[in-house]
Amino acid sequence: MKQTEQAKKITKVAATLFAKKGYNGVGVAEIGAASGFGRGTLYHHIESKEDLLHEIASHYISDLVQSGHSIAREYPDPIQRLRALSRHLMAVISSNLAEIVVCFREVQSLTGSRHYNVMCMHAEYQQIWSKTIEEGVQQNVFREVDKIAVKGLLGMYFYSCLWLKPYGLQSPEDIGDVFSDLVIRSLSKGLNE
Amino acid sequence: MKQTEQAKKITKVAATLFAKKGYNGVGVAEIGAASGFGRGTLYHHIESKEDLLHEIASHYISDLVQSGHSIAREYPDPIQRLRALSRHLMAVISSNLAEIVVCFREVQSLTGSRHYNVMCMHAEYQQIWSKTIEEGVQQNVFREVDKIAVKGLLGMYFYSCLWLKPYGLQSPEDIGDVFSDLVIRSLSKGLNE
């Protein structure tokens, strides 16, 4: 197993354990035992338990930010971009359920620059959506909405980590399409606007 | 202080402590010390720590269910009803931030009938919203939406417990109005539907 694969496995096992028992309820030794690696291998990859929590909380949001910027470049049209962002967001949530649950529950256990870094990435991701909405307003396809609207719309997606079934009947992309349909209509201009 | 006020205070203090330190990180003795009541008074009101968690997780959702049914009777019109449900939901979230955070994080720590009871009330509350949407569809003001839409729309509200400021610039009712505007538009029929 390559070093990067080892690191990925340790993070996944830790996320699953933290999601199940809480960050404070799991020790580094238990993570080692559950991932099948010895103390040496474990500490080769992580500095501390907080380091692992930071890795769990930052990996998916860093992916969302990077892919979000790519999607923005790929889709200049705000409506098409929202559809693409929506599908991608649901896919990332679906494949990172434990990580996102852990991030929501335990982000306040991160200290100093680790906490700041995770919060900044969430703000940057929200900004990608806000900018898309603003461009839609400028192009006269969306109405102007209160700034708080984007927080609500993103909450629609992120809250799904509490009810989404990994192998449910609908694919994450299908759910993403239902949601982007709601989002686009909620922002669209009416006849007399 | 009346007995019911004592019980309310104990529950509020416990919710704040659980939200801050996690359910497993707080003992009954600490709750007693923080609420200023002795062991006797504490155990007069609660049977166990899980009993307290159940009280925290069930009180706001029981309020939402009861008030939701009243609002449904008061507003036969689906659009007016959604506006009223929206304002009320944001007001309840705003005055129960710690309780809702604790419920989301720790509901799986409830066992047996306590867990079942809380999950049933959440399902019942969702049903109040689903029924309102269905009535709108029957009255030809809303389009038919995938069943999963109501989960997304409610997520918009509940997720706010992670970002809502208790003394923010916008009142919960104002935020409720922004959100119900998004919800109603997202469900409304277009010109050719």
Interface residues (C-beta under 8 A of the other chain):
Chain A: G22 Y23 N24 G25 F104 R105 V145 D146 I148 A149 K151 G152 L153 L154 G155 M156 Y157 F158 Y159 S160 L162 W163 Q170 I175 V178 F179 D181 L182 V183 R185 S186 L187 S188 G190 L191
Chain B: G22 Y23 N24 G25 F104 R105 V145 D146 I148 A149 K151 G152 L153 L154 G155 M156 Y157 F158 Y159 S160 L162 W163 Q170 I175 V178 F179 D181 L182 V183 R185 S186 L187 S188 G190 L191
